[in-house]
Amino acid sequence: MKSLFEKEERYWSGKFEADDSLSFLPYSQSSKLSADGEAAAELGLLHRTLPSELSERIIRLANGSDLALYMIVLAGVKSLLFKYTGQDQVLVGMPSYSADPDGTPPPHDILVIKTSVSSQTTLKTLLGGIKASIGEALEHQHLPFPKMVEPLHLDYTVDGIPVVNTVASFTPIHPVPLGNRVAADTVFRFDRQNHSIELEISFDGQRYERAFVEQAADHLVRLLSLLLFQPDLELGQADVLSPDERETLLKRFNDTETGFERGKTIHGLFEEQAELYPDNVAAVMNERQLTYR
């Protein structure tokens, strides 16, 4: 057992680097909390039914595998976080589960799945990275959780509950809600109902305004639609803005001689419209591409 723990400790210490951090959607400007705030969360809930064509595409691509379907929607969440933050290492919480036929419960409530993402990433490459990361995480999940995530310097609540900012789950393989065992800013819960994919987003209402979460959900749906129907499309070329958002962005771009301030996000520039995605294409008009930098 000691050799097993030593092997797994080497794996996790090599997996997470000193500059890695958990990924999360930027907090609303009206947030009542700082990043390490301790006030009780005000739970918000948002429901979406994915468009029928998109749901059918996801189900068909998963080919009957619940784990494969989860990887597809997780790829969407990770792509969304990359678009909103520009982080090239996206770290998201995945409720653990056991594939053992005897129903042996997993040793931990949650695992942190790290995936490399860039502007050149496609759905194919992202799914490959997610598949490898999940497989490795499940293989090396016997180490005590605090030791597993030690390089990340996670925050814990006053009750000793780990803070994993963003969590994504799929009910068929994660049937038991995390409840109060993990603290999160946002939880993306996907489920399948016959031929449709349902999404429930629970979010900390002290950190996020509902309109912002609704916007993020819309962007997630657009991202999944773009990537699933164009699997070779690079993330940097995926324009997730709605026509109204694009019009606002182009107007603001044209109204200034210097363009947007380098390094700022749309979240900081005009929170009510969209996020600024560093180095990615913001909009395409008449073969002219505008980036957010």
N, C-alpha and C positions, 0 to 999 in steps of 0.2 A: 504493500500500500504506500509505503514511503517513496519508493521509486516512482510510482504512478503520480503522486503529488509533485515530486520533483520535476517529472517530465511536463506535467501540466503547468507548473509554475514557470518553467522555461518558455513554454508556448505563449502564455499570456503576457509575460514580461517582454517578450519579443514582438507580440502583436500590437500592443499599445505603446506609443512613443510619448516622449515628454511633452510635446506640443499638441497632442491629441486632446480634444474636448468633446463633450456630448453636443449633439446638434439640436437646435431648436429654432422655431420661427421667431423672428425679432419681436420683442415686446412692443405693444402699442405705446404711443407717446404718452397716453394718459394712464399708463400702468401705475398702480398704487404701490408696487413693490419694486425693490431692487432685485438683482439676479439671485441673491441669497436670502431674500426676505423670508420671514418665518410666520407671517400672518396666515390665518386659515384661508384656504382657497374657496372662491365662490364658483361652484361648478356650473359650467354652461354646456349645453348639448345642442348639437346640430345634426340633422339627418339628411342624407342624400341617397337617392336611387340612381345608380349609374345608368346612362342612356342604354336602351336595349341593344343597339348595335355594338356598343363598347362591352357590355356585359357578355354578350354572346362571343365576342372575340376573345375575351379573357378566359371564359370557360372552355372554349375550343382549344386555345393554346395550352391550357393546363392539362388537357387530355385525361381528365378523370382523377388527377392527383391533387389532393388538398394542399400538400406542401408546395407543389409547383404553382398553384393559384396564389398562395400566400406570397411566394417569391415575386410574382408578377406585380401584385399590388404594393409590396414593399419597395420594389423598384420605382414605382410611382412616387411613393412618399420620399424616398431618398433623392429622387430627381427634383422634387419640389423643394426640399431643403437646400439642395445645391443651388437651385435657381434663386432662392431667397437669401442665401448666405455667402455663396461663392467658396465655401469650404471644400477642399479637395479630398478630405477624409470625412466621410459622413458616418456618424455613430448614432445608432437608433436602438432602443430597447425592444427585445423580442421576448414575450412570455415563453418560458421554456416548456417543453413537452417531452413525453416519452413515447417512442414508437414501439416499445416492447409489447408484445402480444399479451403478456400477463398483467398489463396495466400498472406496472411499477411506476410510482410517481417520480418526476424528475427531482434532482437534488436541490434545485433553486427555483425561485419564482420567476426570475428574469435573467436574460443574457444580453450582453451588449454586442451588437453586430456592426462591425466596422467594414466599410467598403470605400475603395478609392473611386473618385468621380472627377471628371474633367469636362471641359467644353467639347472634347473630341469623343466622349463616351457615347455609345449607342445602347439601345435596349439589349442587344445581344451581348455586348461586353459587360454591361451592368449585371445582367442576370447570371452570367458566368461568375462574376466576382461575388455576388450574393450567395449563389449556390455553394461555392467553396467556403465562404466565411461561415455560413450556417452549419455546414457539415463539420468544419473544424471546431466550432463552438460547442456543438453537441458532443463531439468526441472528447473534448477537454473540459467538461462541465462538472467534474467531481471535486475540483478545488473549492475550498470555502469562498463564498462570493466576495467578501471584503479583500481577500488575497488576490482573487481573480482580477478585480478592477483597481487594485492598488495604484498602478501607474497613472490612472485617470484622476486620482484625488477627488472622488465623488463627494458631494455634499450629502449630509444626512439630516433628517428632521430631528427635533428635540426628542422624539420618541424612538430614534435610531432607525428610521425607515430610509432606505436609499432613495436619492432623488435622481431619476432617469428622465430627463426633460421631455423626450419624445418617445412614444411607444406605438408600435403598430402590431395588430393582432388579426387573426382570422378565426372566427368562432369554431368551425369544425375541428381545428387542431388546438385551439386555445379556448375550450368551453367554459372555463372558470374565470370570471373577471378577477383582475388583480386586487380590486378593492383597496383596502388601506395598507397593503403589503409593499406597495411601491408608490412613491410620490412623483407625479408627472405634470408638466405644463399642458401637454396635449396628448391624447390617446386616439389613434385612428383605429377604429374597430370595423373590420370588414366582415360581411356574412353573405352567404348565398341563400337565396330564396327562390327555389325552382330555377327559372332561367334568368334571374336578375341578380346583380351584385348590389348589396346594400352597404352604405357607409354611415357610421355614427362617429362623430368627433366630439369627445368630451374635452373641455378646455377650462383653464383657470381664468375665470371672469375678472380677476383682479389684475391679470397680466394682459389680457386680450379683449378688445372690443368685439362684439358679435359680428359686426359688419366686416371686420378684418378677417375673421375665421371663415365667414361665408365667401369672401373673395379668395382666400387660400384654397377652399374646397373647389371653387370654380376652376382655379388654375390647375389643381390636381387632376380634375376630370379632363381638362384640355390637354394636359401633358400626357396622360395615359392614352388618350385618343390619338395624339400625334405619334407617340412612340410605338404603339401597337400596330398601327396601320402603315407606319414607315419605320420598320425595325432597324434600318441602316441610317436613320436620321441622327445626326450628332446633337447632343443636348444644347450646344451653343447656338444651333440653328433653329431650335424649337421655340417658336414665338407663342407664348401662352396668353398674351393680352387679348382682351375682348376688343371689338371695334371701338367702343367708347373709351376704353383705357388707352388704346393706341392713338386715338384722336387727341386725347388730353396730353399724352406724352409728346407727340409730334408738335403740338401747339406750343408746349413749354420749351421744347428744344429750339423751335424757330424763333421764340420770343427772346432768346438770349444769344449774345455773340460768343460767349465763352463755353456754352454747353453746361452739362451737369457737373457739379463738383466731384472731382475724382475721389473714388473710394466710398462715396455716400450711397445709401440704398434708397430706392423709391419709397421704402417704408419711412425713411427720415425726410424725404423731400415732399411727398404728398401721400400720407398714410391712407387716405380715403380711396386712393386709386389703385396702386400696385406696389410691387417691390422692385428695387433696383438690383439687377443681377450682374455683378462685376464681370466684365469681359465677355458677356454673352450678348447675342443680338436682341435688342429690345423690340424693334419693329422693322418691317420691310415694306417699302413703298416705292413703286416704280423702279424696282431693281436697286434701290438705295437702302443700305443697311445702316441702322443706327444702333450703336452699343450704348451701354449704360455708363461707360467711363468717359 
